[in-house]
Amino acid sequence: MGSNPIGPAKINVFSTRCTNLKLTEQTRSISRENGLRDRNWVVIDASERALGRVASRAASLLTGKTRPDYTPNQDTGDFVVIINAAKVRLTGSKSQSKLYHRHTEWPGGIRTTSAGKMLEARPERLLEIAVKGMLPKNRLGHQIFNKLKVYRGAEHPHAAQKPKSVSV
C-alpha cells in the first residue's frame, strides 16, 4: 500500500492497460501562524478605473485567493489600500440609476442615495460597499473587511508598511 490509507487509486484509461496512481503526500493545510506571517500590503490606484473591477480585484486580494496557500476558512489574504477613490469611474448611466438604500432605524426612516451623489459626497463608502458585497457574509468576512483601507486622494498613512503597487 502507498501512503493513501484507502489504497492505490486506479484510473481506467480507454486503452488496454490500467495505470496505478500512488498518492505520495497527504494534502496539507496551512497553519494560521504561517498565513498571518506571510501577509503583504498592496496599493490599488482607482483613478479612471471602473468601480466593479477595482472592487473585485481588492476582494480577491483580501480573501487571499491569489495566493498558493489559500484556505477558505482562514484569513490569509493581504492588506489592501485603495487610493484615489474620488476618481473611480461609474460606467453607463449608473451615476443616476444605481441606488443605495440605508435605514435610520426610525419608523419610515429609509434613505435612498444615487451612486453619483455618493461618489461626490463619500467616495470611500462607495468602494467599501462594493468590496463588502463580494466578501463572505459571516465573521470571517467581517475580519477580512477590516484589512481594507480606502482613501479619497493619493496620500495614505501606510508608507511604513512598504506597500507594493498592484494593477487592476
N, C-alpha and C positions, 0 to 999 in steps of 0.2 A: 504494500500500500504506500501511497505517497503521503504528503503532508495533509491532504484533504481527508478529514475524518470519515467521509462517506465512501471514499474510494476514488479511483481514477475516473475521470469523465470520458464518455465515449460519444463521438460525433460521427454520424453516418454521412459519408460523402457519397455522391451519386456514382462513384466508381466502384470497383470490385473490392477495394481494401477498406479497412476501418482504422481510424487513427486514434491512438490513446493519448489523451492530454493529461498531464500531471500538473496540478496546481502547486507551485513551488513555495509560494508565500501566502499567508493569510492576509486578508485586506487589513489595512491599518487605518486607524482614525487618529487625527491629530490631537494632542493634548491641549488643554486650554492655555497653559503657560506658553507653549510654543506658538500658538496662534496670537496671543497678546504681544509676544516679544517681536514678532516679525511685521507688525503693522507699520505702514508708512503714512506720510502726509502728502496729499496731492492737491494741486490747484487746477480748477477749471475756469477758463475765461469764457463768460457767457455773452460777450458783446457780439451782436449781429448773428447769433445762433438761435435756432428755433427752441422754444421752451421745452417741448417734449423730448427733443434729442439731448439737451443738456440734462434734463431730469432723469432720463433712462440711463445715461452714462454714469451719473452720480449714484443712482440706486445700485447699479451693478458693482461699482467700486465699494460702496458702503457695505453691501452684503458679503463681498469677498468672492463673487462668482468669477472674477478674472484671475483668481489665484489657483495654483495647482493643489493647494491643501484646503480647498473649500469644503466646509462641513455645514450642512443646512441648519443644524441645531445649535451652532455656536457662533459667537460674534467674532469672526476673524478678519473682517474687512478693514479697509483703510479709512483714515480720517480724510474728509473731503472739504475743501474750501472753495466756494464759488464766488468769483469776483465779477464786477460789472453787471450786477443783476438788473440795474435800471436800463441796460442796453439790450436786454433779451428781446427776441422778436416773436410776435404772435402772427401766425400765418393766416391767410384768408380773412374772413370777417369776424374772427374770434374776439377781437377787442370790443365789439358791440354785442355779439350774440352769446358768447360764453359767460355764464353767470355763476357766481359763488354765493352760497347761502350760509348764514350763520344765525344763531338764535341767542337772544339776550337773557333767556331763561325767565322772562316775564311773560304773562299771557299776551298773545298776539305780537310777540317781540321778534318775529323773523325779519332779518335784514338781508337784502339782496344787493350785490355789487357786481358790476360788469368787470371783465378782465382788464379792459382798458383803464378804468378808473383805479383798479387795484395796482396796475403797473405804474401809474403816475404817483399814487399815494404811498404804497408799500410794496415795492418790487421784491423785497426779500421774502415776504409772506407768500407771494405768488409762486416762487420757486419751491418754498418749503412745502406748500400744499401739494404741488405736483410730485415732488420726491416722496412725500409721506404716503401718497396713494399707491406708490409702486413697491412699498416695503411690506413685510408681513404684518398682519393685524393681530399682534399678541405682544407679550412682554419683551420678547426678543426684538421685535420691530421698534418698540419704543427705545430700547437700549441702542439699537443701530442708529436711529434718528438723531440721537444726542451727539453723534460724531459729525454731523453736518453743520457747517458754518457758512452762512450766506452774507455777503456784503454788497451794498449798493454801488460803491465805487471800486477803484483799482487797488486801494490800500487795504491791508488787513494786518492784524496784530500777531500773526503766526509765523513771522520770519525766523524766529528762533528754532522752530521745528524743521527748518530747511525743506519746505515742500517742493515736490517735483511737478513740473507743468505737464498736463495731460491734454491731448487734443480730443475734440468731440467728434 
